[in-house]
Amino acid sequence: MARIEARLAQMGLLLPKPLQAPPNVRLPFAWVRVRGRRAFISGHIPLEPDGSIAKPLGKVGAEITPEQGYQAARLVALAHLASLKRELGDLDRVTAWLRVFAMVNVAPEFNETPRVTNGYSDLILELYGQEAGTHARSSIGMMIPLNAPVNCEAEVEIDGG
């Protein structure tokens, strides 16, 4: 078993199946686009292992606590890893996490988006370590499609495969 997948198994974490899009939602794009040694990962929301949208839904600071938002961001990281696995075949091919752009569904007065996005960053650092896992990051508040608490996109460097 590959190193990253073995680490996920040790942590008791499962990679989810692809998003089960709601009826009437069309998604005409690639979840991961590889160009040269870069993989660009489209925006993902938190998923359950079966690919359904993870609950709870809503705005952080209103229906969702910051702690629930943190857990939702971890689920987004797992969804990204699952898409990378499907595209690359092996998560060990990721040599560096370069950038994460996090969008947090926030209540009007909530301004602690980095606290929520840390759920994503902490998991990537735990799995890949400081050398490969450290990434640039933005964390902003906005309205998110499907009322998900978090949506992230990312860019990684990969080996030549």
Secondary structure, DSSP 8 states (H G I E B T S, - for coil): --HHHHHHHHTT----------TT----S-SEEEETTEEEEEEE--B-TTSSB-S--S-BTTTB-HHHHHHHHHHHHHHHHHHHHHHHS-GGGEEEEEEEEEEEEB-TT---HHHHHHHHHHHHHHHHHHHHH--EEEEEEE--GGG-SEEEEEEEEE---
